[in-house]
Amino acid sequence: MKLQTVIVQGGWQASVKEKKLAAYQQGIGQLFRTQYGLNLGQLKLSSQGFVASK
């Protein structure tokens, strides 16, 4: 997971420079749905980690 975080951050920085952030966000969302069964659109980050959005 730590390595994946580094890779995702590098991709995010590149997508900002290339002005392709929306496409990158969709790709990362799909990656997390496929690998972890998580829909990031239904979560928010709290001090306790990810929690379900209301």
PQR file with spaces between the fields and no chain letter, atoms N, CA, C, O and H, PARSE charges and radii, in Angstrom:
ATOM       1  N    MET     1       0.828   -1.186    0.000 -0.4000 1.5000
ATOM       2  CA   MET     1       0.000    0.000    0.000 -0.0000 2.0000
ATOM       3  C    MET     1       0.880    1.260    0.000  0.5500 1.7000
ATOM       4  O    MET     1       0.540    2.251   -0.648 -0.5500 1.4000
ATOM       5  N    LYS     2       1.998    1.226    0.717 -0.4000 1.5000
ATOM       6  CA   LYS     2       2.883    2.400    0.741 -0.0000 2.0000
ATOM       7  C    LYS     2       3.454    2.680   -0.640  0.5500 1.7000
ATOM       8  O    LYS     2       3.508    3.832   -1.069 -0.5500 1.4000
ATOM       9  H    LYS     2       2.274    0.422    1.243  0.4000 1.0000
ATOM      10  N    LEU     3       3.877    1.640   -1.333 -0.4000 1.5000
ATOM      11  CA   LEU     3       4.415    1.816   -2.674 -0.0000 2.0000
ATOM      12  C    LEU     3       3.340    2.350   -3.611  0.5500 1.7000
ATOM      13  O    LEU     3       3.608    3.227   -4.431 -0.5500 1.4000
ATOM      14  H    LEU     3       3.833    0.704   -0.984  0.4000 1.0000
ATOM      15  N    GLN     4       2.147    1.834   -3.493 -0.4000 1.5000
ATOM      16  CA   GLN     4       1.059    2.306   -4.346 -0.0000 2.0000
ATOM      17  C    GLN     4       0.770    3.780   -4.073  0.5500 1.7000
ATOM      18  O    GLN     4       0.452    4.524   -5.001 -0.5500 1.4000
ATOM      19  H    GLN     4       1.929    1.122   -2.826  0.4000 1.0000
ATOM      20  N    THR     5       0.874    4.212   -2.830 -0.4000 1.5000
ATOM      21  CA   THR     5       0.662    5.612   -2.488 -0.0000 2.0000
ATOM      22  C    THR     5       1.678    6.499   -3.197  0.5500 1.7000
ATOM      23  O    THR     5       1.321    7.550   -3.729 -0.5500 1.4000
ATOM      24  H    THR     5       1.132    3.608   -2.076  0.4000 1.0000
ATOM      25  N    VAL     6       2.928    6.085   -3.207 -0.4000 1.5000
ATOM      26  CA   VAL     6       3.980    6.852   -3.887 -0.0000 2.0000
ATOM      27  C    VAL     6       3.704    6.920   -5.385  0.5500 1.7000
ATOM      28  O    VAL     6       3.859    7.974   -6.001 -0.5500 1.4000
ATOM      29  H    VAL     6       3.217    5.231   -2.774  0.4000 1.0000
ATOM      30  N    ILE     7       3.300    5.807   -5.966 -0.4000 1.5000
ATOM      31  CA   ILE     7       3.015    5.764   -7.402 -0.0000 2.0000
ATOM      32  C    ILE     7       1.820    6.655   -7.739  0.5500 1.7000
ATOM      33  O    ILE     7       1.847    7.386   -8.729 -0.5500 1.4000
ATOM      34  H    ILE     7       3.175    4.950   -5.466  0.4000 1.0000
ATOM      35  N    VAL     8       0.780    6.592   -6.921 -0.4000 1.5000
ATOM      36  CA   VAL     8      -0.412    7.411   -7.154 -0.0000 2.0000
ATOM      37  C    VAL     8      -0.059    8.892   -7.047  0.5500 1.7000
ATOM      38  O    VAL     8      -0.536    9.697   -7.846 -0.5500 1.4000
ATOM      39  H    VAL     8       0.758    5.998   -6.117  0.4000 1.0000
ATOM      40  N    GLN     9       0.762    9.260   -6.080 -0.4000 1.5000
ATOM      41  CA   GLN     9       1.144   10.663   -5.921 -0.0000 2.0000
ATOM      42  C    GLN     9       1.937   11.148   -7.134  0.5500 1.7000
ATOM      43  O    GLN     9       1.716   12.258   -7.617 -0.5500 1.4000
ATOM      44  H    GLN     9       1.150    8.607   -5.430  0.4000 1.0000
ATOM      45  N    GLY    10       2.850   10.329   -7.622 -0.4000 1.5000
ATOM      46  CA   GLY    10       3.611   10.703   -8.817 -0.0000 2.0000
ATOM      47  C    GLY    10       2.711   10.893  -10.025  0.5500 1.7000
ATOM      48  O    GLY    10       2.889   11.833  -10.800 -0.5500 1.4000
ATOM      49  H    GLY    10       3.030    9.426   -7.230  0.4000 1.0000
ATOM      50  N    GLY    11       1.753   10.004  -10.183 -0.4000 1.5000
ATOM      51  CA   GLY    11       0.796   10.128  -11.279 -0.0000 2.0000
ATOM      52  C    GLY    11      -0.071   11.362  -11.136  0.5500 1.7000
ATOM      53  O    GLY    11      -0.386   12.021  -12.127 -0.5500 1.4000
ATOM      54  H    GLY    11       1.609    9.241   -9.553  0.4000 1.0000
ATOM      55  N    TRP    12      -0.458   11.678   -9.919 -0.4000 1.5000
ATOM      56  CA   TRP    12      -1.263   12.872   -9.652 -0.0000 2.0000
ATOM      57  C    TRP    12      -0.491   14.132  -10.040  0.5500 1.7000
ATOM      58  O    TRP    12      -1.038   15.018  -10.696 -0.5500 1.4000
ATOM      59  H    TRP    12      -0.202   11.143   -9.113  0.4000 1.0000
ATOM      60  N    GLN    13       0.782   14.214   -9.636 -0.4000 1.5000
ATOM      61  CA   GLN    13       1.589   15.386   -9.973 -0.0000 2.0000
ATOM      62  C    GLN    13       1.727   15.537  -11.492  0.5500 1.7000
ATOM      63  O    GLN    13       1.631   16.646  -12.017 -0.5500 1.4000
ATOM      64  H    GLN    13       1.227   13.494   -9.104  0.4000 1.0000
ATOM      65  N    ALA    14       1.947   14.437  -12.188 -0.4000 1.5000
ATOM      66  CA   ALA    14       2.060   14.484  -13.641 -0.0000 2.0000
ATOM      67  C    ALA    14       0.738   14.906  -14.287  0.5500 1.7000
ATOM      68  O    ALA    14       0.736   15.667  -15.254 -0.5500 1.4000
ATOM      69  H    ALA    14       2.025   13.535  -11.762  0.4000 1.0000
ATOM      70  N    SER    15      -0.378   14.417  -13.757 -0.4000 1.5000
ATOM      71  CA   SER    15      -1.682   14.754  -14.344 -0.0000 2.0000
ATOM      72  C    SER    15      -2.001   16.234  -14.158  0.5500 1.7000
ATOM      73  O    SER    15      -2.641   16.842  -15.016 -0.5500 1.4000
ATOM      74  H    SER    15      -0.376   13.799  -12.971  0.4000 1.0000
ATOM      75  N    VAL    16      -1.561   16.818  -13.049 -0.4000 1.5000
ATOM      76  CA   VAL    16      -1.772   18.250  -12.835 -0.0000 2.0000
ATOM      77  C    VAL    16      -0.968   19.047  -13.864  0.5500 1.7000
ATOM      78  O    VAL    16      -1.486   19.990  -14.463 -0.5500 1.4000
ATOM      79  H    VAL    16      -1.041   16.324  -12.352  0.4000 1.0000
ATOM      80  N    LYS    17       0.288   18.672  -14.066 -0.4000 1.5000
ATOM      81  CA   LYS    17       1.141   19.375  -15.039 -0.0000 2.0000
ATOM      82  C    LYS    17       0.597   19.256  -16.454  0.5500 1.7000
ATOM      83  O    LYS    17       0.679   20.203  -17.236 -0.5500 1.4000
ATOM      84  H    LYS    17       0.709   17.907  -13.579  0.4000 1.0000
ATOM      85  N    GLU    18       0.042   18.097  -16.784 -0.4000 1.5000
ATOM      86  CA   GLU    18      -0.471   17.844  -18.132 -0.0000 2.0000
ATOM      87  C    GLU    18      -1.930   18.263  -18.303  0.5500 1.7000
ATOM      88  O    GLU    18      -2.515   18.087  -19.372 -0.5500 1.4000
ATOM      89  H    GLU    18      -0.025   17.328  -16.148  0.4000 1.0000
ATOM      90  N    LYS    19      -2.509   18.818  -17.242 -0.4000 1.5000
ATOM      91  CA   LYS    19      -3.918   19.251  -17.249 -0.0000 2.0000
ATOM      92  C    LYS    19      -4.868   18.105  -17.602  0.5500 1.7000
ATOM      93  O    LYS    19      -5.801   18.274  -18.388 -0.5500 1.4000
ATOM      94  H    LYS    19      -2.035   18.961  -16.374  0.4000 1.0000
ATOM      95  N    LYS    20      -4.615   16.938  -17.008 -0.4000 1.5000
ATOM      96  CA   LYS    20      -5.453   15.754  -17.227 -0.0000 2.0000
ATOM      97  C    LYS    20      -5.926   15.164  -15.893  0.5500 1.7000
ATOM      98  O    LYS    20      -6.066   13.950  -15.744 -0.5500 1.4000
ATOM      99  H    LYS    20      -3.857   16.801  -16.370  0.4000 1.0000
ATOM     100  N    LEU    21      -6.165   16.055  -14.937 -0.4000 1.5000
ATOM     101  CA   LEU    21      -6.515   15.616  -13.591 -0.0000 2.0000
ATOM     102  C    LEU    21      -7.836   14.839  -13.555  0.5500 1.7000
ATOM     103  O    LEU    21      -7.929   13.825  -12.864 -0.5500 1.4000
ATOM     104  H    LEU    21      -6.051   17.041  -15.059  0.4000 1.0000
ATOM     105  N    ALA    22      -8.844   15.292  -14.278 -0.4000 1.5000
ATOM     106  CA   ALA    22     -10.154   14.611  -14.238 -0.0000 2.0000
ATOM     107  C    ALA    22     -10.040   13.166  -14.714  0.5500 1.7000
ATOM     108  O    ALA    22     -10.606   12.261  -14.101 -0.5500 1.4000
ATOM     109  H    ALA    22      -8.769   16.117  -14.839  0.4000 1.0000
ATOM     110  N    ALA    23      -9.315   12.953  -15.798 -0.4000 1.5000
ATOM     111  CA   ALA    23      -9.137   11.593  -16.304 -0.0000 2.0000
ATOM     112  C    ALA    23      -8.349   10.743  -15.311  0.5500 1.7000
ATOM     113  O    ALA    23      -8.638    9.560  -15.130 -0.5500 1.4000
ATOM     114  H    ALA    23      -8.856   13.689  -16.296  0.4000 1.0000
ATOM     115  N    TYR    24      -7.362   11.347  -14.676 -0.4000 1.5000
ATOM     116  CA   TYR    24      -6.563   10.611  -13.679 -0.0000 2.0000
ATOM     117  C    TYR    24      -7.431   10.222  -12.482  0.5500 1.7000
ATOM     118  O    TYR    24      -7.342    9.098  -11.987 -0.5500 1.4000
ATOM     119  H    TYR    24      -7.127   12.308  -14.823  0.4000 1.0000
ATOM     120  N    GLN    25      -8.264   11.144  -12.019 -0.4000 1.5000
ATOM     121  CA   GLN    25      -9.152   10.847  -10.896 -0.0000 2.0000
ATOM     122  C    GLN    25     -10.081    9.691  -11.216  0.5500 1.7000
ATOM     123  O    GLN    25     -10.301    8.827  -10.369 -0.5500 1.4000
ATOM     124  H    GLN    25      -8.336   12.057  -12.421  0.4000 1.0000
ATOM     125  N    GLN    26     -10.624    9.660  -12.411 -0.4000 1.5000
ATOM     126  CA   GLN    26     -11.501    8.567  -12.805 -0.0000 2.0000
ATOM     127  C    GLN    26     -10.742    7.243  -12.833  0.5500 1.7000
ATOM     128  O    GLN    26     -11.256    6.214  -12.394 -0.5500 1.4000
ATOM     129  H    GLN    26     -10.445   10.363  -13.100  0.4000 1.0000
ATOM     130  N    GLY    27      -9.529    7.277  -13.346 -0.4000 1.5000
ATOM     131  CA   GLY    27      -8.709    6.067  -13.402 -0.0000 2.0000
ATOM     132  C    GLY    27      -8.364    5.538  -12.025  0.5500 1.7000
ATOM     133  O    GLY    27      -8.408    4.330  -11.795 -0.5500 1.4000
ATOM     134  H    GLY    27      -9.112    8.113  -13.702  0.4000 1.0000
ATOM     135  N    ILE    28      -8.023    6.423  -11.113 -0.4000 1.5000
ATOM     136  CA   ILE    28      -7.697    6.011   -9.743 -0.0000 2.0000
ATOM     137  C    ILE    28      -8.947    5.474   -9.056  0.5500 1.7000
ATOM     138  O    ILE    28      -8.878    4.492   -8.318 -0.5500 1.4000
ATOM     139  H    ILE    28      -7.987    7.405  -11.301  0.4000 1.0000
ATOM     140  N    GLY    29     -10.080    6.110   -9.295 -0.4000 1.5000
ATOM     141  CA   GLY    29     -11.332    5.614   -8.722 -0.0000 2.0000
ATOM     142  C    GLY    29     -11.631    4.201   -9.169  0.5500 1.7000
ATOM     143  O    GLY    29     -12.029    3.356   -8.368 -0.5500 1.4000
ATOM     144  H    GLY    29     -10.136    6.909   -9.894  0.4000 1.0000
ATOM     145  N    GLN    30     -11.438    3.947  -10.456 -0.4000 1.5000
ATOM     146  CA   GLN    30     -11.661    2.603  -10.999 -0.0000 2.0000
ATOM     147  C    GLN    30     -10.667    1.608  -10.409  0.5500 1.7000
ATOM     148  O    GLN    30     -11.036    0.476  -10.093 -0.5500 1.4000
ATOM     149  H    GLN    30     -11.115    4.634  -11.108  0.4000 1.0000
ATOM     150  N    LEU    31      -9.423    2.018  -10.259 -0.4000 1.5000
ATOM     151  CA   LEU    31      -8.392    1.157   -9.673 -0.0000 2.0000
ATOM     152  C    LEU    31      -8.787    0.721   -8.257  0.5500 1.7000
ATOM     153  O    LEU    31      -8.678   -0.459   -7.921 -0.5500 1.4000
ATOM     154  H    LEU    31      -9.124    2.937  -10.516  0.4000 1.0000
ATOM     155  N    PHE    32      -9.238    1.653   -7.439 -0.4000 1.5000
ATOM     156  CA   PHE    32      -9.608    1.309   -6.069 -0.0000 2.0000
ATOM     157  C    PHE    32     -10.873    0.454   -6.018  0.5500 1.7000
ATOM     158  O    PHE    32     -10.997   -0.409   -5.149 -0.5500 1.4000
ATOM     159  H    PHE    32      -9.326    2.611   -7.712  0.4000 1.0000
ATOM     160  N    ARG    33     -11.813    0.683   -6.938 -0.4000 1.5000
ATOM     161  CA   ARG    33     -13.004   -0.170   -6.987 -0.0000 2.0000
ATOM     162  C    ARG    33     -12.618   -1.593   -7.366  0.5500 1.7000
ATOM     163  O    ARG    33     -13.134   -2.550   -6.790 -0.5500 1.4000
ATOM     164  H    ARG    33     -11.713    1.384   -7.644  0.4000 1.0000
ATOM     165  N    THR    34     -11.721   -1.737   -8.322 -0.4000 1.5000
ATOM     166  CA   THR    34     -11.316   -3.054   -8.790 -0.0000 2.0000
ATOM     167  C    THR    34     -10.465   -3.795   -7.765  0.5500 1.7000
ATOM     168  O    THR    34     -10.740   -4.953   -7.450 -0.5500 1.4000
ATOM     169  H    THR    34     -11.302   -0.959   -8.790  0.4000 1.0000
ATOM     170  N    GLN    35      -9.428   -3.132   -7.239 -0.4000 1.5000
ATOM     171  CA   GLN    35      -8.482   -3.809   -6.350 -0.0000 2.0000
ATOM     172  C    GLN    35      -8.999   -3.979   -4.926  0.5500 1.7000
ATOM     173  O    GLN    35      -8.743   -5.000   -4.288 -0.5500 1.4000
ATOM     174  H    GLN    35      -9.204   -2.191   -7.494  0.4000 1.0000
ATOM     175  N    TYR    36      -9.721   -2.984   -4.428 -0.4000 1.5000
ATOM     176  CA   TYR    36     -10.093   -3.003   -3.010 -0.0000 2.0000
ATOM     177  C    TYR    36     -11.597   -3.015   -2.761  0.5500 1.7000
ATOM     178  O    TYR    36     -12.030   -3.140   -1.615 -0.5500 1.4000
ATOM     179  H    TYR    36      -9.929   -2.154   -4.946  0.4000 1.0000
ATOM     180  N    GLY    37     -12.385   -2.888   -3.800 -0.4000 1.5000
ATOM     181  CA   GLY    37     -13.834   -2.843   -3.625 -0.0000 2.0000
ATOM     182  C    GLY    37     -14.304   -1.572   -2.947  0.5500 1.7000
ATOM     183  O    GLY    37     -15.360   -1.555   -2.314 -0.5500 1.4000
ATOM     184  H    GLY    37     -12.033   -2.787   -4.730  0.4000 1.0000
ATOM     185  N    LEU    38     -13.518   -0.497   -3.077 -0.4000 1.5000
ATOM     186  CA   LEU    38     -13.858    0.778   -2.441 -0.0000 2.0000
ATOM     187  C    LEU    38     -14.333    1.775   -3.484  0.5500 1.7000
ATOM     188  O    LEU    38     -13.695    1.954   -4.522 -0.5500 1.4000
ATOM     189  H    LEU    38     -12.661   -0.511   -3.592  0.4000 1.0000
ATOM     190  N    ASN    39     -15.446    2.417   -3.205 -0.4000 1.5000
ATOM     191  CA   ASN    39     -15.892    3.523   -4.031 -0.0000 2.0000
ATOM     192  C    ASN    39     -15.481    4.795   -3.309  0.5500 1.7000
ATOM     193  O    ASN    39     -16.125    5.194   -2.339 -0.5500 1.4000
ATOM     194  H    ASN    39     -15.964    2.272   -2.362  0.4000 1.0000
ATOM     195  N    LEU    40     -14.408    5.437   -3.775 -0.4000 1.5000
ATOM     196  CA   LEU    40     -13.884    6.612   -3.090 -0.0000 2.0000
ATOM     197  C    LEU    40     -14.868    7.770   -3.082  0.5500 1.7000
ATOM     198  O    LEU    40     -14.779    8.654   -2.230 -0.5500 1.4000
ATOM     199  H    LEU    40     -13.884    5.112   -4.562  0.4000 1.0000
ATOM     200  N    GLY    41     -15.800    7.772   -4.016 -0.4000 1.5000
ATOM     201  CA   GLY    41     -16.826    8.812   -4.046 -0.0000 2.0000
ATOM     202  C    GLY    41     -17.797    8.721   -2.880  0.5500 1.7000
ATOM     203  O    GLY    41     -18.509    9.683   -2.591 -0.5500 1.4000
ATOM     204  H    GLY    41     -15.872    7.053   -4.708  0.4000 1.0000
ATOM     205  N    GLN    42     -17.835    7.581   -2.210 -0.4000 1.5000
ATOM     206  CA   GLN    42     -18.736    7.388   -1.075 -0.0000 2.0000
ATOM     207  C    GLN    42     -18.008    7.488    0.260  0.5500 1.7000
ATOM     208  O    GLN    42     -18.587    7.198    1.307 -0.5500 1.4000
ATOM     209  H    GLN    42     -17.257    6.800   -2.445  0.4000 1.0000
ATOM     210  N    LEU    43     -16.741    7.895    0.228 -0.4000 1.5000
ATOM     211  CA   LEU    43     -15.940    7.988    1.445 -0.0000 2.0000
ATOM     212  C    LEU    43     -15.424    9.402    1.637  0.5500 1.7000
ATOM     213  O    LEU    43     -15.292   10.169    0.683 -0.5500 1.4000
ATOM     214  H    LEU    43     -16.270    8.131   -0.622  0.4000 1.0000
ATOM     215  N    LYS    44     -15.134    9.731    2.887 -0.4000 1.5000
ATOM     216  CA   LYS    44     -14.430   10.977    3.174 -0.0000 2.0000
ATOM     217  C    LYS    44     -13.301   10.645    4.146  0.5500 1.7000
ATOM     218  O    LYS    44     -13.377    9.670    4.894 -0.5500 1.4000
ATOM     219  H    LYS    44     -15.241    9.108    3.662  0.4000 1.0000
ATOM     220  N    LEU    45     -12.275   11.451    4.127 -0.4000 1.5000
ATOM     221  CA   LEU    45     -11.124   11.226    4.991 -0.0000 2.0000
ATOM     222  C    LEU    45     -11.311   12.003    6.281  0.5500 1.7000
ATOM     223  O    LEU    45     -11.488   13.221    6.262 -0.5500 1.4000
ATOM     224  H    LEU    45     -12.213   12.243    3.520  0.4000 1.0000
ATOM     225  N    SER    46     -11.272   11.301    7.393 -0.4000 1.5000
ATOM     226  CA   SER    46     -11.401   11.929    8.702 -0.0000 2.0000
ATOM     227  C    SER    46     -10.109   11.697    9.488  0.5500 1.7000
ATOM     228  O    SER    46      -9.176   11.070    8.985 -0.5500 1.4000
ATOM     229  H    SER    46     -11.128   10.312    7.409  0.4000 1.0000
ATOM     230  N    SER    47     -10.059   12.189   10.684 -0.4000 1.5000
ATOM     231  CA   SER    47      -8.884   11.954   11.526 -0.0000 2.0000
ATOM     232  C    SER    47      -8.752   10.485   11.905  0.5500 1.7000
ATOM     233  O    SER    47      -7.694   10.049   12.358 -0.5500 1.4000
ATOM     234  H    SER    47     -10.817   12.698   11.093  0.4000 1.0000
ATOM     235  N    GLN    48      -9.834    9.718   11.720 -0.4000 1.5000
ATOM     236  CA   GLN    48      -9.820    8.282   12.015 -0.0000 2.0000
ATOM     237  C    GLN    48      -9.607    7.430   10.764  0.5500 1.7000
ATOM     238  O    GLN    48      -9.657    6.202   10.836 -0.5500 1.4000
ATOM     239  H    GLN    48     -10.693   10.072   11.352  0.4000 1.0000
ATOM     240  N    GLY    49      -9.372    8.069    9.624 -0.4000 1.5000
ATOM     241  CA   GLY    49      -9.205    7.343    8.362 -0.0000 2.0000
ATOM     242  C    GLY    49     -10.428    7.570    7.480  0.5500 1.7000
ATOM     243  O    GLY    49     -11.167    8.532    7.689 -0.5500 1.4000
ATOM     244  H    GLY    49      -9.331    9.067    9.565  0.4000 1.0000
ATOM     245  N    PHE    50     -10.651    6.699    6.498 -0.4000 1.5000
ATOM     246  CA   PHE    50     -11.797    6.830    5.621 -0.0000 2.0000
ATOM     247  C    PHE    50     -13.062    6.380    6.343  0.5500 1.7000
ATOM     248  O    PHE    50     -13.085    5.348    7.015 -0.5500 1.4000
ATOM     249  H    PHE    50     -10.050    5.917    6.329  0.4000 1.0000
ATOM     250  N    VAL    51     -14.122    7.187    6.185 -0.4000 1.5000
ATOM     251  CA   VAL    51     -15.439    6.848    6.746 -0.0000 2.0000
ATOM     252  C    VAL    51     -16.484    7.093    5.667  0.5500 1.7000
ATOM     253  O    VAL    51     -16.254    7.846    4.721 -0.5500 1.4000
ATOM     254  H    VAL    51     -14.103    8.025    5.639  0.4000 1.0000
ATOM     255  N    ALA    52     -17.625    6.453    5.820 -0.4000 1.5000
ATOM     256  CA   ALA    52     -18.709    6.622    4.853 -0.0000 2.0000
ATOM     257  C    ALA    52     -19.216    8.049    4.868  0.5500 1.7000
ATOM     258  O    ALA    52     -19.406    8.636    5.933 -0.5500 1.4000
ATOM     259  H    ALA    52     -17.812    5.841    6.589  0.4000 1.0000
ATOM     260  N    SER    53     -19.437    8.607    3.687 -0.4000 1.5000
ATOM     261  CA   SER    53     -20.030    9.962    3.573 -0.0000 2.0000
ATOM     262  C    SER    53     -21.487    9.867    3.939  0.5500 1.7000
ATOM     263  O    SER    53     -22.121    8.828    3.757 -0.5500 1.4000
ATOM     264  H    SER    53     -19.283    8.130    2.822  0.4000 1.0000
ATOM     265  N    LYS    54     -22.005   10.934    4.447 -0.4000 1.5000
ATOM     266  CA   LYS    54     -23.434   10.967    4.806 -0.0000 2.0000
ATOM     267  C    LYS    54     -24.244   11.552    3.707  0.5500 1.7000
ATOM     268  O    LYS    54     -25.464   11.660    3.829 -0.5500 1.4000
ATOM     269  H    LYS    54     -21.490   11.778    4.595  0.4000 1.0000
